[in-house]
Structures are given as structure tokens and as C-alpha cells.
Amino acid sequence: MSTVLQDLLNLKLEEVTTSIIAEYIWIGGSGLDIRSKARTLPGPVKTPQELPKWNYDGSSTGQAPGEDSEVILYPQAIFRDPFRRGNNILVICDCYTPQGVPIPTNKRAAAAEIFDKPEVVKEVPWYGIEQEYTLLQKEVKWPLGWPVNGYPGPQGPYYCGTGADKAWGRDIVNAHYKACLYAGIQISGINGEVMPGQWEYQVGPAVGISAGDQLWASRYILERITEIAGVVLTLDPKPIEGDWNGAGCHTNYSTKSMREDGGFEIIKKAIEKLGLRHKEHIAAYGEGNERRLTGRHETASINQFSWGVANRGASVRVGRDTEKEGKGYFEDRRPASNMDPYVVTALIAQTTLLFKPEEAAVKA
């Protein structure tokens, strides 16, 4: 990149104008493709309510027919823009018809309805989401650091590993970590994963719908950083077949009652409910998850629900600290790396706080 071009990218707008750039971000037709476009606003904003709605061509994203292609963007969450910096912002949006009806790929609207229910609000649900992902070489779509058409040494030295022969892509990972903190995302950590070229970061604890907003914002930032680095990001839950770990999006969860004295009993009742709705959850926990949940590589079988203390081979894991203190949180290990956080977080809240097994039994 030329020095002049770099200088132009680094221009500080606040020195000459009050105008800011807002990058409107939304989820495209596949449910995983992140789209965005920018607009100029007259001055800084602090809340989504200050932002205008916008529109885009839904026929170009697989979300509307060509003869009626306009889809409306509703601003829902604001983050600082780590790329343009200054007063510029990233805006997480969801999508509606011109009549104000959520389009089918808008999973946020249904999640917001669940999180707005009084029974859920009073329990202040916390989520900590562990996003695993794999970095691929751009030209060959093969994991970063792996020999082309070949394999590295077997798993073992790579998890939380250090060294040029063990940790590939660390600069991308660290750039993403700092960019998320700058943006205002509650990113709580990073680590190298078991499969080389695979990494993880954690978002949370975040309350309710905010967990989904933050995870989507963090995914957008990661996509942008890998774009700059010339590396491809994949959220495929089993990017390499064979004796290699897959990629999940473990979701840690607690409610106010679970965090208080006696909470372990509440946790056990919640886990029991999750077991009763195992099939419904699996159906909503990501595409291709059957290739990952095999009962091997630190996973439970997709066909059988299980839970245990400190058991990474279970569907749901309870930590030793939670057992010892009699309160805390649990980890749902079933969600795939490509899961929609709006769907998963809302479904966990719905099952543990709103689902009544006795009523379901009567209807059955």
C-alpha cells in the first residue's frame, strides 16, 4: 500500500468536520454472510434510537425478490469503529419488510421477544460464548500454516501452544482481540485451539440480546481483519475430516437464581429441561453439526443428551467451582461454531425459563 493511500485512510475527520461514518451491518440470506455499507451522518450519536433506518437491495443478498427488493435496516446496537476510529461507529441492524414485518432471516426479532418477557427479564440471563474458528490460506482454502496438500503433526502441541511450528495466525488473533476491546465488545479472552490453525475467543458475560449483538459484531470485525490479512475465515464445525477437532461455539449460561445460594438445584432442573428438548436444540444449533458431534474429539453424540461435572465429553458441562460453591453457571457444549447466537441464546432462555414440561406432556 502506498504511503499516500495509507495517509488518506488515517485522516482524522474530527479535525475538520463533525460528520461521522456509520457502517450499517446486517446478516445476509445464508444466515452466516455478514453484509455492510456505510453512510455519512451529521454528527456523533450515542444510541441506536438516534440513527435513521436505511434500506438495501434484498434481491442481491437472497432475501427478497427482484420485483419487490427493498429491505429495511433497523439500527439495534452501536460499537466504536476500530478501523476508521474517531467518532465513527459500527451499527448492528436487523431486517424488515417496508411494512415493518421481520424478514425470515431476521432471527434477532424473535429473540428480542423472548428476552423482553417479564419471566426472563427478572432472571437477568448471562451468556459467555466461546467462538471457535479456523483460518484458511486464501488460494487453497487449507488451514493456515499447514503444508499445501499435506498435514502437520498430530494434535497435542497446538492447544494454547507457542512457537512458529505450533501457533499460526497469532497476529490476526491479537489484532482482533484489541479491536473488539476498542469497539466496546465484552471480549474476555483468546486461546489457540486443539487443531492447528484454529483459534477461540470468548464474549461475555453479556446480558440477554446483547450477547448476540456482540458476537455478531465480533464476527464482523474478524471478517474485516482476515480480509486485510489476506486470510479466509471459516466457521465450519468440522473443516477437516478425520482425527482433527471440530469447531464449536460453547455457550455458558446462568440466571440470577442460579448465581444465588442454592443455585445448583436450579441448574440441575434447567439441565433436565434441556434434555427434554434435546432434538429442538440440536435442530437450531448450527448447520453440519452432525459432522462434529460424534462422541469423539471432546464432544457428546448428537443423538444422546448427557451432562456431567467437568466432563468435556458431555452435552452440558458443569464446572467444579459451581459444584463446590453450590451456585454458578453451566456450559452447553452442543452449539456449532456457525450457530446464530440470537437463536441459541433465546432458545436456552426459553427452555430453562418459559418451558413447562407438565404442560407439554398434557398437549402430547
C-alpha positions as CSV (number, residue, x, y, z in Angstrom):
1,M,0.0,0.0,0.0
2,S,1.4,3.4,-0.9
3,T,2.2,6.0,1.7
4,V,-0.3,8.5,0.3
5,L,-3.1,5.9,0.4
6,Q,-2.2,5.0,4.0
7,D,-2.2,8.6,4.9
8,L,-5.7,9.1,3.4
9,L,-7.0,6.1,5.3
10,N,-5.7,7.6,8.5
11,L,-7.2,11.0,8.1
12,K,-8.8,12.2,11.3
13,L,-12.3,13.5,10.3
14,E,-12.9,15.2,13.7
15,E,-10.2,17.7,13.0
16,V,-12.2,19.2,10.1
17,T,-15.8,18.2,10.4
18,T,-18.5,17.0,12.9
19,S,-19.6,14.4,10.3
20,I,-19.1,10.7,11.2
21,I,-19.3,7.5,9.2
22,A,-21.7,4.8,10.3
23,E,-21.1,1.3,9.0
24,Y,-24.5,-0.5,8.9
25,I,-24.1,-4.2,9.4
26,W,-26.6,-7.0,8.8
27,I,-26.9,-10.8,8.2
28,G,-27.5,-11.9,4.7
29,G,-29.6,-14.6,3.1
30,S,-27.4,-17.6,4.1
31,G,-27.7,-16.7,7.8
32,L,-23.9,-16.5,8.0
33,D,-22.8,-14.0,5.4
34,I,-22.2,-10.6,7.0
35,R,-23.1,-7.6,4.8
36,S,-22.4,-3.9,5.4
37,K,-22.5,-0.5,3.9
38,A,-21.6,3.0,5.1
39,R,-23.3,6.3,5.3
40,T,-22.4,9.8,6.5
41,L,-24.2,11.3,9.5
42,P,-24.1,14.9,10.6
43,G,-22.6,14.3,14.0
44,P,-21.8,11.8,16.7
45,V,-24.5,9.6,18.1
46,K,-24.8,7.6,21.4
47,T,-27.8,5.4,21.0
48,P,-29.3,3.4,18.1
49,Q,-32.6,5.4,18.5
50,E,-30.7,8.4,17.1
51,L,-29.9,6.6,13.9
52,P,-32.1,6.7,10.8
53,K,-33.4,3.4,9.3
54,W,-31.9,2.5,6.0
55,N,-32.6,0.1,3.2
56,Y,-30.8,-2.3,0.8
57,D,-31.4,-4.4,-2.2
58,G,-32.6,-7.7,-0.8
59,S,-32.6,-9.4,-4.2
60,S,-28.8,-9.2,-4.1
61,T,-28.5,-10.9,-0.7
62,G,-31.0,-13.7,-1.2
63,Q,-33.6,-12.0,1.0
64,A,-36.1,-10.5,-1.4
65,P,-37.5,-11.0,-4.9
66,G,-36.2,-8.6,-7.6
67,E,-39.7,-7.1,-8.3
68,D,-40.0,-6.1,-4.6
69,S,-36.4,-6.0,-3.4
70,E,-36.3,-3.3,-0.7
71,V,-35.4,-4.5,2.8
72,I,-35.3,-2.0,5.7
73,L,-32.5,-1.9,8.2
74,Y,-33.4,-1.1,11.8
75,P,-30.3,0.0,13.9
76,Q,-30.2,-2.0,17.1
77,A,-26.7,-1.7,18.7
78,I,-23.7,0.6,18.3
79,F,-20.0,-0.1,18.7
80,R,-16.9,2.1,18.2
81,D,-15.3,1.5,14.7
82,P,-11.8,0.2,15.2
83,F,-11.0,0.6,11.5
84,R,-12.0,4.3,11.0
85,R,-11.8,5.2,14.7
86,G,-12.6,8.7,15.9
87,N,-16.3,9.2,16.4
88,N,-17.1,6.7,13.6
89,I,-19.3,3.7,14.5
90,L,-20.3,0.2,13.6
91,V,-24.1,-0.4,13.7
92,I,-25.6,-3.9,14.2
93,C,-29.0,-3.9,12.4
94,D,-31.8,-6.4,11.8
95,C,-34.0,-6.6,8.7
96,Y,-37.7,-5.9,8.0
97,T,-40.1,-5.5,5.1
98,P,-41.3,-2.0,4.3
99,Q,-44.4,-2.9,6.2
100,G,-42.4,-3.5,9.4
101,V,-42.5,-7.3,9.4
102,P,-39.3,-9.1,10.3
103,I,-38.0,-11.0,7.2
104,P,-37.4,-14.8,7.6
105,T,-33.7,-14.4,8.1
106,N,-34.1,-11.9,10.9
107,K,-33.6,-14.1,14.0
108,R,-33.0,-11.1,16.3
109,A,-36.6,-10.0,16.4
110,A,-37.9,-13.3,17.8
111,A,-35.1,-13.5,20.3
112,A,-35.9,-10.0,21.5
113,E,-39.5,-11.0,22.2
114,I,-38.2,-13.8,24.4
115,F,-35.7,-11.6,26.2
116,D,-38.4,-9.0,26.8
117,K,-40.7,-11.4,28.6
118,P,-41.0,-10.5,32.4
119,E,-40.1,-14.0,33.5
120,V,-36.8,-13.7,31.5
121,V,-36.1,-10.1,32.4
122,K,-36.3,-10.7,36.1
123,E,-33.7,-13.6,35.9
124,V,-31.1,-11.4,34.1
125,P,-29.7,-14.2,31.9
126,W,-25.9,-14.1,31.5
127,Y,-24.1,-15.6,28.5
128,G,-20.5,-16.3,27.8
129,I,-20.0,-17.5,24.3
130,E,-16.8,-19.3,23.2
131,Q,-16.4,-18.8,19.4
132,E,-14.1,-21.2,17.7
133,Y,-13.0,-20.6,14.2
134,T,-10.4,-21.7,11.6
135,L,-8.1,-19.6,9.5
136,L,-7.5,-20.8,5.9
137,Q,-4.9,-20.0,3.3
138,K,-6.7,-17.8,0.7
139,E,-5.7,-19.5,-2.5
140,V,-6.1,-23.2,-1.5
141,K,-8.7,-23.0,1.3
142,W,-6.5,-25.1,3.5
143,P,-5.7,-24.3,7.2
144,L,-3.2,-21.6,7.8
145,G,0.3,-23.0,8.4
146,W,-0.5,-26.4,7.1
147,P,1.6,-27.7,4.2
148,V,-0.3,-27.5,0.9
149,N,-1.9,-30.8,0.1
150,G,-0.4,-32.2,3.4
151,Y,-0.9,-32.3,7.1
152,P,1.1,-31.1,10.1
153,G,2.0,-33.3,13.0
154,P,-0.9,-34.8,15.0
155,Q,-2.8,-32.8,17.6
156,G,-1.3,-32.3,21.0
157,P,1.2,-29.4,21.0
158,Y,-1.1,-26.8,19.4
159,Y,-3.7,-26.1,22.1
160,C,-2.6,-22.9,23.8
161,G,0.7,-23.5,22.0
162,T,3.6,-21.2,21.5
163,G,6.1,-21.2,18.6
164,A,6.4,-20.8,14.9
165,D,5.7,-24.5,14.4
166,K,2.6,-24.5,16.7
167,A,0.7,-21.2,16.5
168,W,-0.3,-19.9,13.1
169,G,-2.2,-16.6,12.8
170,R,-1.4,-15.1,16.2
171,D,-1.1,-11.5,14.8
172,I,-4.6,-11.8,13.4
173,V,-5.9,-13.1,16.7
174,N,-4.3,-10.4,18.7
175,A,-5.4,-7.7,16.3
176,H,-8.9,-9.0,16.6
177,Y,-8.7,-9.1,20.4
178,K,-7.6,-5.4,20.7
179,A,-10.1,-4.3,18.0
180,C,-13.0,-5.9,19.9
181,L,-11.9,-4.2,23.2
182,Y,-11.7,-0.9,21.3
183,A,-15.2,-1.4,19.9
184,G,-16.7,-1.9,23.3
185,I,-17.3,-5.7,22.9
186,Q,-17.1,-7.7,26.1
187,I,-14.4,-10.0,24.8
188,S,-13.0,-11.8,27.7
189,G,-10.1,-13.9,26.3
190,I,-8.5,-15.8,23.5
191,N,-6.6,-19.0,23.0
192,G,-5.1,-21.3,20.4
193,E,-7.3,-24.4,19.8
194,V,-6.5,-28.1,19.6
195,M,-6.4,-28.2,15.8
196,P,-3.6,-26.1,14.4
197,G,-4.8,-23.0,12.5
198,Q,-7.9,-23.0,14.8
199,W,-8.5,-20.4,17.5
200,E,-11.1,-19.3,20.0
201,Y,-12.2,-16.1,21.6
202,Q,-14.9,-15.6,24.3
203,V,-17.6,-12.9,24.5
204,G,-19.3,-12.2,27.8
205,P,-20.6,-12.3,30.3
206,A,-23.3,-10.4,28.4
207,V,-26.9,-10.0,29.3
208,G,-29.7,-11.2,27.1
209,I,-29.9,-9.9,23.5
210,S,-26.7,-8.1,23.9
211,A,-24.7,-11.4,23.8
212,G,-26.0,-11.9,20.2
213,D,-25.3,-8.3,19.2
214,Q,-21.8,-8.5,20.5
215,L,-21.0,-11.9,18.9
216,W,-22.2,-10.7,15.5
217,A,-20.1,-7.5,15.8
218,S,-17.1,-9.5,16.8
219,R,-17.6,-11.8,13.8
220,Y,-17.8,-8.8,11.5
221,I,-14.6,-7.4,12.9
222,L,-12.8,-10.7,12.5
223,E,-14.0,-11.0,8.9
224,R,-12.6,-7.5,8.2
225,I,-9.2,-8.3,9.8
226,T,-8.8,-11.5,7.9
227,E,-9.8,-9.6,4.7
228,I,-6.9,-7.2,5.4
229,A,-4.5,-10.0,6.2
230,G,-5.5,-12.0,3.0
231,V,-6.6,-15.0,5.0
232,V,-10.0,-16.7,4.8
233,L,-12.2,-17.2,7.9
234,T,-14.4,-20.3,8.2
235,L,-16.9,-21.1,10.9
236,D,-17.5,-24.7,9.5
237,P,-18.0,-27.0,12.5
238,K,-15.7,-29.7,11.0
239,P,-13.4,-28.0,8.5
240,I,-11.0,-31.0,8.2
241,E,-12.3,-34.6,8.3
242,G,-10.5,-37.3,10.2
243,D,-8.7,-37.2,13.5
244,W,-8.9,-33.4,14.0
245,N,-11.1,-31.5,16.4
246,G,-14.1,-29.7,15.1
247,A,-15.1,-26.1,15.9
248,G,-17.9,-25.3,18.4
249,C,-19.5,-22.3,20.0
250,H,-19.9,-23.4,23.6
251,T,-22.5,-21.3,25.3
252,N,-22.1,-20.6,29.1
253,Y,-25.3,-19.6,30.8
254,S,-26.6,-18.6,34.2
255,T,-29.6,-16.8,35.7
256,K,-30.0,-14.7,38.8
257,S,-31.4,-17.7,40.6
258,M,-28.5,-19.9,39.6
259,R,-26.0,-17.3,40.8
260,E,-27.5,-17.1,44.2
261,D,-27.2,-19.6,47.1
262,G,-29.0,-22.9,46.3
263,G,-28.4,-22.2,42.6
264,F,-27.1,-25.7,41.8
265,E,-30.5,-27.1,42.3
266,I,-31.9,-24.6,39.8
267,I,-29.1,-25.5,37.4
268,K,-30.0,-29.2,37.6
269,K,-33.7,-28.5,36.9
270,A,-32.7,-26.3,33.9
271,I,-30.4,-29.1,32.5
272,E,-33.3,-31.6,32.9
273,K,-35.4,-29.3,30.8
274,L,-32.7,-29.0,28.2
275,G,-32.6,-32.8,28.0
276,L,-36.3,-33.0,27.3
277,R,-35.9,-30.7,24.3
278,H,-32.6,-32.0,23.0
279,K,-33.9,-32.5,19.4
280,E,-35.3,-29.0,19.2
281,H,-32.0,-27.6,20.4
282,I,-29.8,-29.7,18.1
283,A,-32.0,-28.6,15.1
284,A,-31.2,-24.9,16.0
285,Y,-27.6,-25.3,16.9
286,G,-25.9,-24.9,13.5
287,E,-25.5,-26.5,10.1
288,G,-23.3,-29.5,9.7
289,N,-23.1,-30.1,13.4
290,E,-23.6,-33.9,12.9
291,R,-20.1,-34.0,11.5
292,R,-18.8,-32.5,14.7
293,L,-20.9,-34.1,17.5
294,T,-19.7,-37.7,17.0
295,G,-18.8,-38.6,20.6
296,R,-15.1,-38.1,19.8
297,H,-12.8,-35.1,20.0
298,E,-14.3,-33.7,23.2
299,T,-17.9,-33.9,22.0
300,A,-21.0,-35.8,23.0
301,S,-23.0,-37.8,20.5
302,I,-25.6,-35.7,18.6
303,N,-28.2,-38.4,19.3
304,Q,-28.0,-38.6,23.0
305,F,-28.2,-35.9,25.7
306,S,-25.8,-36.1,28.7
307,W,-24.4,-33.9,31.4
308,G,-21.7,-34.1,34.0
309,V,-19.4,-32.2,36.2
310,A,-16.1,-31.2,34.5
311,N,-17.0,-33.6,31.6
312,R,-16.0,-32.2,28.2
313,G,-17.5,-35.3,26.6
314,A,-21.0,-34.4,27.7
315,S,-23.7,-32.3,26.1
316,V,-23.7,-30.0,29.1
317,R,-20.8,-29.5,31.4
318,V,-21.0,-28.1,35.0
319,G,-17.8,-26.7,36.3
320,R,-16.1,-27.9,39.5
321,D,-16.4,-24.4,41.0
322,T,-20.2,-24.4,40.5
323,E,-20.5,-27.8,42.2
324,K,-18.3,-26.7,45.1
325,E,-20.0,-23.4,45.7
326,G,-23.5,-24.7,45.1
327,K,-24.2,-21.9,42.6
328,G,-22.9,-20.5,39.3
329,Y,-23.3,-21.4,35.6
330,F,-23.3,-24.3,33.2
331,E,-21.9,-24.8,29.7
332,D,-23.9,-26.0,26.7
333,R,-21.3,-27.7,24.5
334,R,-23.6,-28.6,21.7
335,P,-23.8,-25.4,19.6
336,A,-21.6,-25.4,16.4
337,S,-19.2,-22.7,15.5
338,N,-21.6,-21.4,12.8
339,M,-24.6,-21.1,15.1
340,D,-26.7,-18.0,15.2
341,P,-26.2,-16.5,18.7
342,Y,-29.7,-14.9,18.6
343,V,-31.3,-18.3,18.1
344,V,-29.1,-20.2,20.6
345,T,-29.3,-17.7,23.5
346,A,-33.0,-17.2,23.1
347,L,-33.7,-20.9,22.9
348,I,-31.7,-21.6,26.1
349,A,-33.7,-18.9,27.9
350,Q,-37.0,-20.2,26.5
351,T,-36.3,-23.8,27.5
352,T,-35.0,-23.1,31.0
353,L,-37.3,-20.2,32.0
354,L,-40.5,-20.5,29.9
355,F,-40.9,-24.2,29.0
356,K,-43.2,-26.1,31.3
357,P,-42.7,-29.9,30.9
358,E,-46.0,-30.7,32.5
359,E,-48.0,-28.6,30.0
360,A,-46.0,-30.1,27.1
361,A,-46.9,-33.6,28.4
362,V,-50.6,-32.8,28.5
363,K,-50.5,-31.5,24.9
364,A,-48.7,-34.6,23.8
